[in-house]
Amino acid sequence: MRIWLDGALQEAGRARVSVFDHGLTVGDGVFETVKAERGRAFALTRHLERLAHSARGLGLPEPDLDEVRRGCAAVLDANPMPLGRLRITYTGGESPLGSDRGDAPATLVIAVGEATRRPDTTAAVTVPWTRNERGALSGLKTTSYGENVVALARARERGASEALFGNTVGSLCEGTGSNVFVVLDGELHTPPLTSGCLAGITRALTVAWAGAKETDLPLDALERAEEIFLTSTLRDVQAVTRLDGRQLGDVPGPVTRAAMSAFDAGAAADFDPR
């Protein structure tokens, strides 16, 4: 396995990042996960725009997106695989211990790992913790993922693959690594970005291609939903057929199936939709 580290390909076993890197010591970094199919990165332009947005929001130096593109291409060329999870990580670089940043340049790591196609259906749970829609990191894809680790572990304990959050005012927000869509009275809805959810790439494409409405919804909308599905880079559109022990069905519902078809058609027509 070869990865991209600060401007060049390196053997993964020999690549080294400082133990004082701010991404390691305090989670001062941003990242993107990109689906790669046979050496091609899906929606890479959108992912790079979000990487830059997250970096600005965190106060990191503007990433050199041309270098990131070169690194992605080099990593995918060096590690051929049918389906991969391409991970771009950009951190505050070597810094003093504590929250203050140092003067060292930012760290850029790009790596890829093999992935398998997700099943069409999954189970999810709700968790008692909340997303802070007014927090400093709201809407940014940062490496500060401790809350997600805890919530996802709770989901795994209950036989589910995802945990869903409300926000501080009791509105439906998002999953640990996904956006959530619900069908109410036959209409497709997803929480707006003001809920504190991440501006998911797959979410935005699904809204455009499947015609979903962005709607502020109470968390208990999940209890009334006729169908629920998740979107993310490697899930694409995935039906939730069990939520907190409530069975919604054994197969994707009709609105979810239509969204799956719309997403597949849109992705097939344009692998880097702008």
N, C-alpha and C positions, 0 to 999 in steps of 0.2 A: 504494500500500500504506500502510495506517495501522496504527500499533502503539499499545499502551498503555505509557506510561512515567510512573511515579510519579504516578498518579492521574488521567491524562487521555489522550485519544487525540491522537496527533501524526502528522504525515506522516513516513514512515520516513526519507526523505532529510534531514529537518531534526532528527530526534531525536538527542540528544547525551547520552552518559554520560561522566563524568570519566575521563581517562586514569589517574587515581589510584584508580579503583574497585578494591576488594580482589578482586572477582571476576576482574578483568583481570590484576592484578599477581601474585596468588598463588593464584588458583583458589578463593577463599573464597566459595563460593556453592552453591546447590542449584537443581535444576530438575525440571520435569516435561514430558514430551511426551504430548499427548493427541490421540487420533484425533477429527477433526471431520467429520461427515457432514451436508452441507446445513445448516450453521449450528448443529448440535447437537454438543455435546462428550460423547463416550462415557465413562461411568464417572467423571464429573468429581468426584463426592464422594470416591471412593476416591483419586483422584489428589491432591486437595487435602489429604486426611488424611496421605498420604505426604509431601507437600511440607512440612507442618508437622512431621512426625516427623523428616525429614532436617534441617530448620532447627534443631530442638532438639538433635539429635545433633551438629551442627556448632557449637552455641553461638550461633546467630544469634537476633535478636529474633523473637518469635512473629509470623508473618505474619498480616495482617488478611485472613482468608479471604473475608469478605464483599466486600472490595475486589477480591480476585483474581477472584471470581465475576463482579463487575460488569465488570472488565476483559476477561475472556474473552468475555462476552456482547457487549460493545461491539466488540471486535476481529472476532468472527465476523460480526456484523451489518454492519460496515464493509467487510468483504472476503469477499463471498459466493463460494463455490466448492463443487463437488460433494464433494470429499474433500480434507481439509487436515491438516497437521501443526501443531497448536497447541502453541507452546512457551512455558512459564512459567519465567522465570529470576529468582531472588531472591538477591541478593548482600550482602556485608558493607558495601557503600557506600564512599564516599570515605574513604581511610585513609592513614596515613603509608606510605612505602615500607618494606617489610619485613613480617614476619608479624603484628605487633601491629595490632589494629583501632583505628580512630579513633572519634570521637563522632558522626559524621554518620549520618543515618538509612540504613536499608537501601535498596537499589535494587530496584525491581520492573519487569521488562520482560515484556510479553506480545505475541507476534507469531504470525502464521500464514503458512504457505507451502503451495502446492498440492502434492498428493501423488497418486500413482497406485497402483492396487491391486497388491499384490505377486503374483508368480506362485505357483502352488500348491507348487512344488518349488524347491529351491536346493541349493547345495554349501557345505560348511563344512570347516574345517581345525582341527587342534589346534595349539597354540603352546607353546613351551618355558617361557614365563613363568608365574608363579603368582599367584593371588589370595591375599591375606593375610586369612584368616578371623578373625584376632584383632586386626586393625588398627583404628585409631581411626575410619576411614571405612567399615569393613565394614558392609554393609547400608544405607548411605546413598546417595542419588542426588545426588552432588555434581558441580560443574563441573570437578573435578580429573580430566580425562578423557585425560590424556596416554598412559597405558598402553593405553587402548582405541584411540587413534589409531594407535599403533605396531602393535598386534596386527591391527587391521582392514586396515592397509596390507599386512601380511604375507598376509592372506587374499586380498586383491585381486590381489596378485602371482601367486597360485596359482589364480586363476579362481574364487574362492569369495566368498560374500557375508557370511560370519561366521567368527569365530575363537573357539574354545572353550578355556576355562581349567580346569586343575585347581587345587587349593589347596595349602597348604604341607605337608599330610600325604598328598598324592597322591589326594585324592578329587575326583570330578567336581564342578564348581562351576557355571559359567555361560558365556555368550558376552559379547562386548563390549557388546552392547545387547539381549540376549535371555536368556531362560531356556531350559534344554534338558530334553527329556523323552526317555526311552528305553523301548523295549519289550523285555523279557527274559522268555523262556518264556511269551509271550502276555500278560504283565501290564505295565501302564503305570506307570512310575516317574519321579520328578523329585528332584533333590537337595534336602535340607531347608535351611531358612534358616541353620542352624548351619554349613553348608558355606562361608558367606560370600557366598552369592549374594544379589542384590537381591530384595526381596519384590515381584516383578513383579505388576502389576495383572492382566494377562492370564494370568500363571501361576496366581494364586490362583483366578481364575474357571474356568480349565481344570481345576484340581484338583477344584473343587467340581462342575463340570458333567460332566466326563468320568470322574470317579472314580479319579484317579491317586493312587498311594501316594508319600509323601515318604520317600525311602530314601537312606541314606548309601551311595554307590557308589564303587568305585575308578574312576580315570580310564579304565582299560582296559575298563570296561563298554561303552564306545563300540565297541570292537572286536568285542564279542559281541552287540551289540544287533541285534535283527531289524528294528526300525524306530527312527528318530530323528526328532524334530521340534523346532522352535523356537517360542517364543511371545514376542510383544512387542506394543506398542501398534499398530504399523502392519503387522506380520506377521500378527497374530491367531495362527492355528495354521498353520505352514508346514513341510512335509515336507523333511527332508534326504535326498536320494537319492544323494549322493556325499560321502564323508568321507575326507580324506587319500588320495584316489585309489581308495578302496574303493567300489564301486558297490553300493548297497543296493536298487536298483530304478529304474525309469524314472518311476513314478507313486507317489503316496502309498499306503502299505500300509493294510490294513483297520482297524487300531487307530487310525492317524492319521486316516483318513477319518471314523471314528466321532467322534473328538475334534473334527475340523473341524465336523461336523454339530451336535454338542452345543454348541459355542461359538456357532455362527451362530444356533441356536435360542434359546439363553439370551440373547444380545444383542438379538435381535429382540423377545423377550418383555419385556425391561427394559433401557432404554438407560442407566439410572443405577443399576446393581445395588449394593445396600449390603452 
